[in-house]
Amino acid sequence: GKVAAQNILEINDTMSAMHGTFYEYQGIPLMPTYHPSALLRNESMKRPAWEDLKKFKSYLQTQVPEYDTLDFYDKTENIPIPAYLENSIFNQFQKKTQSYTTTRQRL
């Protein structure tokens, strides 16, 4: 969303100017897009947000072509690093919730 993007990137652009554009934050590519609650309030933003996601996926495929394979996350080196400490309440919840602990098939 706009507030997060403006604070992280330290810029004061509008979301319509920022969305769909790649920026770099501490060496990490970042592309702002509309916040989900904004999409609920204004359905005309859904198409641009969808286009942003497709653009990001295309970029990701150029950087890591094999990420889109079903077994990508089965490899130890590709398992995402948890954003929370191992013993945090969030991680305890993840371990107890089936959708977080089972492998999902992509459609």
URPEPE-V266093 format. One record per helix or strand of 2 or more residues. SS is the DSSP state (H for helix, E for strand). FROM is the first residue (numbers start at 1). LEN is the number of residues. If there is no record, write none. Layout:
ss:from:len
SS:FROM:LEN
SS:FROM:LEN
This chain:
ss:from:len
H:2:8
H:15:4
E:22:4
E:28:4
H:36:6
H:45:19
H:65:4
H:72:3
H:76:3
H:89:8
H:98:4
